[in-house]
Amino acid sequence: MKLNLLSCDAQRPDRRAIAQCIVAISLTVNESLANELTDILLEGDAVDIEVEDKDSGSALRALRKLAIDYEIIE
């Protein structure tokens, strides 16, 4: 499943927690790329990631917990 991470609505976003979440839920993202994607997301630009279908429920819960707004692409 592909997700489009749109924004982070947290008052004080935790960059490290967001990057770790992206690494944990994404199929193809390593730690350094996750840090770059986190910076892009927090600057206000959307980020696309791919999540394995069997882990989609827990991935979506983790994103909601970090106040990350997302949309499901596929």
Backbone atoms as SQL, in Angstrom:
CREATE TABLE atoms (id INTEGER PRIMARY KEY, chain TEXT, resi INTEGER, resn TEXT, atom TEXT, x REAL, y REAL, z REAL);
INSERT INTO atoms VALUES
  (1, 'A', 1, 'MET', 'N', 0.844, -1.165, 0.000),
  (2, 'A', 1, 'MET', 'CA', 0.000, 0.000, 0.000),
  (3, 'A', 1, 'MET', 'C', 0.898, 1.240, 0.000),
  (4, 'A', 2, 'LYS', 'N', 0.511, 2.240, -0.772),
  (5, 'A', 2, 'LYS', 'CA', 1.266, 3.484, -0.811),
  (6, 'A', 2, 'LYS', 'C', 0.538, 4.546, -0.004),
  (7, 'A', 3, 'LEU', 'N', 1.321, 5.286, 0.778),
  (8, 'A', 3, 'LEU', 'CA', 0.780, 6.367, 1.587),
  (9, 'A', 3, 'LEU', 'C', 1.423, 7.678, 1.181),
  (10, 'A', 4, 'ASN', 'N', 0.652, 8.719, 1.248),
  (11, 'A', 4, 'ASN', 'CA', 1.151, 10.061, 1.028),
  (12, 'A', 4, 'ASN', 'C', 1.069, 10.764, 2.376),
  (13, 'A', 5, 'LEU', 'N', 2.215, 11.030, 2.998),
  (14, 'A', 5, 'LEU', 'CA', 2.241, 11.737, 4.274),
  (15, 'A', 5, 'LEU', 'C', 2.132, 13.220, 3.961),
  (16, 'A', 6, 'LEU', 'N', 1.071, 13.849, 4.439),
  (17, 'A', 6, 'LEU', 'CA', 0.752, 15.216, 4.046),
  (18, 'A', 6, 'LEU', 'C', 1.350, 16.265, 4.972),
  (19, 'A', 7, 'SER', 'N', 1.196, 16.076, 6.281),
  (20, 'A', 7, 'SER', 'CA', 1.675, 17.076, 7.229),
  (21, 'A', 7, 'SER', 'C', 1.728, 16.478, 8.620),
  (22, 'A', 8, 'CYS', 'N', 2.379, 17.208, 9.517),
  (23, 'A', 8, 'CYS', 'CA', 2.431, 16.819, 10.929),
  (24, 'A', 8, 'CYS', 'C', 1.807, 17.955, 11.729),
  (25, 'A', 9, 'ASP', 'N', 0.729, 17.651, 12.434),
  (26, 'A', 9, 'ASP', 'CA', -0.020, 18.669, 13.162),
  (27, 'A', 9, 'ASP', 'C', 0.372, 18.788, 14.633),
  (28, 'A', 10, 'ALA', 'N', 1.407, 18.090, 15.051),
  (29, 'A', 10, 'ALA', 'CA', 1.839, 18.155, 16.446),
  (30, 'A', 10, 'ALA', 'C', 2.419, 19.532, 16.754),
  (31, 'A', 11, 'GLN', 'N', 2.173, 20.015, 17.979),
  (32, 'A', 11, 'GLN', 'CA', 2.719, 21.308, 18.375),
  (33, 'A', 11, 'GLN', 'C', 4.241, 21.281, 18.394),
  (34, 'A', 12, 'ARG', 'N', 4.784, 20.219, 18.932),
  (35, 'A', 12, 'ARG', 'CA', 6.234, 20.026, 18.986),
  (36, 'A', 12, 'ARG', 'C', 6.564, 18.668, 18.384),
  (37, 'A', 13, 'PRO', 'N', 6.699, 18.604, 17.067),
  (38, 'A', 13, 'PRO', 'CA', 6.967, 17.302, 16.437),
  (39, 'A', 13, 'PRO', 'C', 8.325, 16.733, 16.853),
  (40, 'A', 14, 'ASP', 'N', 8.335, 15.452, 17.162),
  (41, 'A', 14, 'ASP', 'CA', 9.556, 14.747, 17.553),
  (42, 'A', 14, 'ASP', 'C', 10.193, 14.164, 16.294),
  (43, 'A', 15, 'ARG', 'N', 11.218, 14.834, 15.768),
  (44, 'A', 15, 'ARG', 'CA', 11.859, 14.410, 14.519),
  (45, 'A', 15, 'ARG', 'C', 12.375, 12.976, 14.599),
  (46, 'A', 16, 'ARG', 'N', 12.995, 12.643, 15.711),
  (47, 'A', 16, 'ARG', 'CA', 13.571, 11.304, 15.865),
  (48, 'A', 16, 'ARG', 'C', 12.482, 10.238, 15.857),
  (49, 'A', 17, 'ALA', 'N', 11.381, 10.479, 16.559),
  (50, 'A', 17, 'ALA', 'CA', 10.281, 9.512, 16.605),
  (51, 'A', 17, 'ALA', 'C', 9.622, 9.354, 15.237),
  (52, 'A', 18, 'ILE', 'N', 9.481, 10.458, 14.507),
  (53, 'A', 18, 'ILE', 'CA', 8.883, 10.389, 13.174),
  (54, 'A', 18, 'ILE', 'C', 9.785, 9.593, 12.238),
  (55, 'A', 19, 'ALA', 'N', 11.091, 9.872, 12.275),
  (56, 'A', 19, 'ALA', 'CA', 12.034, 9.142, 11.417),
  (57, 'A', 19, 'ALA', 'C', 12.036, 7.652, 11.755),
  (58, 'A', 20, 'GLN', 'N', 12.022, 7.320, 13.036),
  (59, 'A', 20, 'GLN', 'CA', 11.998, 5.909, 13.440),
  (60, 'A', 20, 'GLN', 'C', 10.702, 5.232, 12.990),
  (61, 'A', 21, 'CYS', 'N', 9.600, 5.951, 13.055),
  (62, 'A', 21, 'CYS', 'CA', 8.317, 5.405, 12.603),
  (63, 'A', 21, 'CYS', 'C', 8.357, 5.132, 11.100),
  (64, 'A', 22, 'ILE', 'N', 8.918, 6.058, 10.325),
  (65, 'A', 22, 'ILE', 'CA', 9.006, 5.867, 8.874),
  (66, 'A', 22, 'ILE', 'C', 9.861, 4.647, 8.552),
  (67, 'A', 23, 'VAL', 'N', 10.980, 4.476, 9.247),
  (68, 'A', 23, 'VAL', 'CA', 11.835, 3.302, 9.026),
  (69, 'A', 23, 'VAL', 'C', 11.081, 2.026, 9.378),
  (70, 'A', 24, 'ALA', 'N', 10.332, 2.053, 10.476),
  (71, 'A', 24, 'ALA', 'CA', 9.637, 0.853, 10.940),
  (72, 'A', 24, 'ALA', 'C', 8.499, 0.429, 10.010),
  (73, 'A', 25, 'ILE', 'N', 7.787, 1.388, 9.431),
  (74, 'A', 25, 'ILE', 'CA', 6.612, 1.023, 8.637),
  (75, 'A', 25, 'ILE', 'C', 6.883, 0.905, 7.147),
  (76, 'A', 26, 'SER', 'N', 7.955, 1.515, 6.670),
  (77, 'A', 26, 'SER', 'CA', 8.213, 1.542, 5.234),
  (78, 'A', 26, 'SER', 'C', 8.996, 0.323, 4.778),
  (79, 'A', 27, 'LEU', 'N', 8.757, -0.077, 3.541),
  (80, 'A', 27, 'LEU', 'CA', 9.456, -1.226, 2.974),
  (81, 'A', 27, 'LEU', 'C', 10.857, -0.871, 2.485),
  (82, 'A', 28, 'THR', 'N', 11.049, 0.337, 1.999),
  (83, 'A', 28, 'THR', 'CA', 12.273, 0.656, 1.270),
  (84, 'A', 28, 'THR', 'C', 13.092, 1.802, 1.852),
  (85, 'A', 29, 'VAL', 'N', 12.736, 2.303, 3.023),
  (86, 'A', 29, 'VAL', 'CA', 13.409, 3.486, 3.567),
  (87, 'A', 29, 'VAL', 'C', 14.405, 3.084, 4.642),
  (88, 'A', 30, 'ASN', 'N', 15.640, 3.593, 4.503),
  (89, 'A', 30, 'ASN', 'CA', 16.636, 3.375, 5.553),
  (90, 'A', 30, 'ASN', 'C', 16.663, 4.591, 6.478),
  (91, 'A', 31, 'GLU', 'N', 17.522, 4.562, 7.480),
  (92, 'A', 31, 'GLU', 'CA', 17.528, 5.595, 8.511),
  (93, 'A', 31, 'GLU', 'C', 17.881, 6.986, 7.975),
  (94, 'A', 32, 'SER', 'N', 18.897, 7.070, 7.122),
  (95, 'A', 32, 'SER', 'CA', 19.286, 8.386, 6.611),
  (96, 'A', 32, 'SER', 'C', 18.215, 8.973, 5.701),
  (97, 'A', 33, 'LEU', 'N', 17.590, 8.139, 4.882),
  (98, 'A', 33, 'LEU', 'CA', 16.507, 8.616, 4.030),
  (99, 'A', 33, 'LEU', 'C', 15.304, 9.027, 4.882),
  (100, 'A', 34, 'ALA', 'N', 15.040, 8.299, 5.949),
  (101, 'A', 34, 'ALA', 'CA', 13.931, 8.645, 6.836),
  (102, 'A', 34, 'ALA', 'C', 14.145, 10.015, 7.469),
  (103, 'A', 35, 'ASN', 'N', 15.389, 10.327, 7.828),
  (104, 'A', 35, 'ASN', 'CA', 15.683, 11.653, 8.383),
  (105, 'A', 35, 'ASN', 'C', 15.417, 12.745, 7.351),
  (106, 'A', 36, 'GLU', 'N', 15.798, 12.507, 6.109),
  (107, 'A', 36, 'GLU', 'CA', 15.544, 13.476, 5.044),
  (108, 'A', 36, 'GLU', 'C', 14.045, 13.633, 4.799),
  (109, 'A', 37, 'LEU', 'N', 13.326, 12.517, 4.760),
  (110, 'A', 37, 'LEU', 'CA', 11.885, 12.569, 4.544),
  (111, 'A', 37, 'LEU', 'C', 11.173, 13.285, 5.690),
  (112, 'A', 38, 'THR', 'N', 11.656, 13.096, 6.902),
  (113, 'A', 38, 'THR', 'CA', 11.087, 13.781, 8.060),
  (114, 'A', 38, 'THR', 'C', 11.266, 15.288, 7.927),
  (115, 'A', 39, 'ASP', 'N', 12.456, 15.716, 7.532),
  (116, 'A', 39, 'ASP', 'CA', 12.704, 17.145, 7.326),
  (117, 'A', 39, 'ASP', 'C', 11.772, 17.710, 6.260),
  (118, 'A', 40, 'ILE', 'N', 11.620, 16.986, 5.165),
  (119, 'A', 40, 'ILE', 'CA', 10.738, 17.425, 4.077),
  (120, 'A', 40, 'ILE', 'C', 9.296, 17.538, 4.580),
  (121, 'A', 41, 'LEU', 'N', 8.846, 16.538, 5.330),
  (122, 'A', 41, 'LEU', 'CA', 7.491, 16.531, 5.859),
  (123, 'A', 41, 'LEU', 'C', 7.258, 17.712, 6.798),
  (124, 'A', 42, 'LEU', 'N', 8.206, 17.967, 7.676),
  (125, 'A', 42, 'LEU', 'CA', 8.045, 19.042, 8.650),
  (126, 'A', 42, 'LEU', 'C', 8.175, 20.431, 8.025),
  (127, 'A', 43, 'GLU', 'N', 8.781, 20.509, 6.847),
  (128, 'A', 43, 'GLU', 'CA', 8.832, 21.778, 6.119),
  (129, 'A', 43, 'GLU', 'C', 7.516, 22.066, 5.409),
  (130, 'A', 44, 'GLY', 'N', 6.627, 21.081, 5.328),
  (131, 'A', 44, 'GLY', 'CA', 5.311, 21.292, 4.751),
  (132, 'A', 44, 'GLY', 'C', 5.057, 20.612, 3.428),
  (133, 'A', 45, 'ASP', 'N', 6.019, 19.850, 2.928),
  (134, 'A', 45, 'ASP', 'CA', 5.836, 19.132, 1.669),
  (135, 'A', 45, 'ASP', 'C', 5.392, 17.697, 1.941),
  (136, 'A', 46, 'ALA', 'N', 4.637, 17.145, 1.014),
  (137, 'A', 46, 'ALA', 'CA', 4.150, 15.771, 1.140),
  (138, 'A', 46, 'ALA', 'C', 5.258, 14.770, 0.821),
  (139, 'A', 47, 'VAL', 'N', 5.165, 13.591, 1.422),
  (140, 'A', 47, 'VAL', 'CA', 6.152, 12.527, 1.254),
  (141, 'A', 47, 'VAL', 'C', 5.413, 11.228, 0.943),
  (142, 'A', 48, 'ASP', 'N', 5.865, 10.491, -0.072),
  (143, 'A', 48, 'ASP', 'CA', 5.279, 9.198, -0.418),
  (144, 'A', 48, 'ASP', 'C', 6.122, 8.076, 0.160),
  (145, 'A', 49, 'ILE', 'N', 5.463, 7.107, 0.799),
  (146, 'A', 49, 'ILE', 'CA', 6.157, 5.902, 1.266),
  (147, 'A', 49, 'ILE', 'C', 5.298, 4.694, 0.922),
  (148, 'A', 50, 'GLU', 'N', 5.935, 3.523, 0.919),
  (149, 'A', 50, 'GLU', 'CA', 5.226, 2.278, 0.659),
  (150, 'A', 50, 'GLU', 'C', 5.254, 1.419, 1.916),
  (151, 'A', 51, 'VAL', 'N', 4.084, 0.895, 2.274),
  (152, 'A', 51, 'VAL', 'CA', 3.919, 0.088, 3.486),
  (153, 'A', 51, 'VAL', 'C', 3.426, -1.288, 3.075),
  (154, 'A', 52, 'GLU', 'N', 3.936, -2.324, 3.723),
  (155, 'A', 52, 'GLU', 'CA', 3.461, -3.679, 3.440),
  (156, 'A', 52, 'GLU', 'C', 2.005, -3.811, 3.891),
  (157, 'A', 53, 'ASP', 'N', 1.196, -4.423, 3.073),
  (158, 'A', 53, 'ASP', 'CA', -0.247, -4.501, 3.335),
  (159, 'A', 53, 'ASP', 'C', -0.579, -5.148, 4.679),
  (160, 'A', 54, 'LYS', 'N', 0.164, -6.167, 5.068),
  (161, 'A', 54, 'LYS', 'CA', -0.167, -6.861, 6.322),
  (162, 'A', 54, 'LYS', 'C', 0.126, -5.996, 7.546),
  (163, 'A', 55, 'ASP', 'N', 0.965, -4.971, 7.412),
  (164, 'A', 55, 'ASP', 'CA', 1.303, -4.089, 8.523),
  (165, 'A', 55, 'ASP', 'C', 0.574, -2.752, 8.451),
  (166, 'A', 56, 'SER', 'N', -0.374, -2.632, 7.542),
  (167, 'A', 56, 'SER', 'CA', -0.983, -1.327, 7.294),
  (168, 'A', 56, 'SER', 'C', -1.754, -0.791, 8.498),
  (169, 'A', 57, 'GLY', 'N', -2.445, -1.628, 9.214),
  (170, 'A', 57, 'GLY', 'CA', -3.212, -1.164, 10.374),
  (171, 'A', 57, 'GLY', 'C', -2.333, -0.567, 11.454),
  (172, 'A', 58, 'SER', 'N', -1.274, -1.251, 11.797),
  (173, 'A', 58, 'SER', 'CA', -0.376, -0.727, 12.829),
  (174, 'A', 58, 'SER', 'C', 0.388, 0.493, 12.331),
  (175, 'A', 59, 'ALA', 'N', 0.691, 0.534, 11.039),
  (176, 'A', 59, 'ALA', 'CA', 1.381, 1.702, 10.469),
  (177, 'A', 59, 'ALA', 'C', 0.498, 2.935, 10.560),
  (178, 'A', 60, 'LEU', 'N', -0.770, 2.784, 10.231),
  (179, 'A', 60, 'LEU', 'CA', -1.685, 3.918, 10.286),
  (180, 'A', 60, 'LEU', 'C', -1.897, 4.401, 11.718),
  (181, 'A', 61, 'ARG', 'N', -1.954, 3.482, 12.675),
  (182, 'A', 61, 'ARG', 'CA', -2.071, 3.865, 14.083),
  (183, 'A', 61, 'ARG', 'C', -0.844, 4.636, 14.537),
  (184, 'A', 62, 'ALA', 'N', 0.348, 4.181, 14.127),
  (185, 'A', 62, 'ALA', 'CA', 1.587, 4.855, 14.513),
  (186, 'A', 62, 'ALA', 'C', 1.628, 6.274, 13.951),
  (187, 'A', 63, 'LEU', 'N', 1.169, 6.447, 12.723),
  (188, 'A', 63, 'LEU', 'CA', 1.147, 7.788, 12.124),
  (189, 'A', 63, 'LEU', 'C', 0.162, 8.698, 12.846),
  (190, 'A', 64, 'ARG', 'N', -1.008, 8.177, 13.186),
  (191, 'A', 64, 'ARG', 'CA', -1.992, 8.993, 13.921),
  (192, 'A', 64, 'ARG', 'C', -1.459, 9.390, 15.288),
  (193, 'A', 65, 'LYS', 'N', -0.740, 8.484, 15.937),
  (194, 'A', 65, 'LYS', 'CA', -0.177, 8.775, 17.262),
  (195, 'A', 65, 'LYS', 'C', 0.818, 9.926, 17.196),
  (196, 'A', 66, 'LEU', 'N', 1.540, 10.051, 16.081),
  (197, 'A', 66, 'LEU', 'CA', 2.506, 11.133, 15.900),
  (198, 'A', 66, 'LEU', 'C', 1.869, 12.376, 15.267),
  (199, 'A', 67, 'ALA', 'N', 0.553, 12.390, 15.126),
  (200, 'A', 67, 'ALA', 'CA', -0.210, 13.508, 14.559),
  (201, 'A', 67, 'ALA', 'C', 0.181, 13.792, 13.113),
  (202, 'A', 68, 'ILE', 'N', 0.457, 12.724, 12.368),
  (203, 'A', 68, 'ILE', 'CA', 0.803, 12.864, 10.948),
  (204, 'A', 68, 'ILE', 'C', -0.452, 12.623, 10.118),
  (205, 'A', 69, 'ASP', 'N', -0.794, 13.604, 9.309),
  (206, 'A', 69, 'ASP', 'CA', -1.940, 13.499, 8.406),
  (207, 'A', 69, 'ASP', 'C', -1.476, 12.767, 7.149),
  (208, 'A', 70, 'TYR', 'N', -2.259, 11.818, 6.677),
  (209, 'A', 70, 'TYR', 'CA', -1.864, 10.995, 5.533),
  (210, 'A', 70, 'TYR', 'C', -3.063, 10.721, 4.649),
  (211, 'A', 71, 'GLU', 'N', -2.791, 10.267, 3.431),
  (212, 'A', 71, 'GLU', 'CA', -3.829, 9.752, 2.549),
  (213, 'A', 71, 'GLU', 'C', -3.331, 8.462, 1.928),
  (214, 'A', 72, 'ILE', 'N', -4.250, 7.547, 1.694),
  (215, 'A', 72, 'ILE', 'CA', -3.912, 6.269, 1.086),
  (216, 'A', 72, 'ILE', 'C', -3.999, 6.432, -0.431),
  (217, 'A', 73, 'ILE', 'N', -2.908, 6.125, -1.118),
  (218, 'A', 73, 'ILE', 'CA', -2.860, 6.258, -2.584),
  (219, 'A', 73, 'ILE', 'C', -3.325, 4.965, -3.231),
  (220, 'A', 74, 'GLU', 'N', -2.775, 3.832, -2.809),
  (221, 'A', 74, 'GLU', 'CA', -3.141, 2.516, -3.357),
  (222, 'A', 74, 'GLU', 'C', -3.276, 1.538, -2.232);
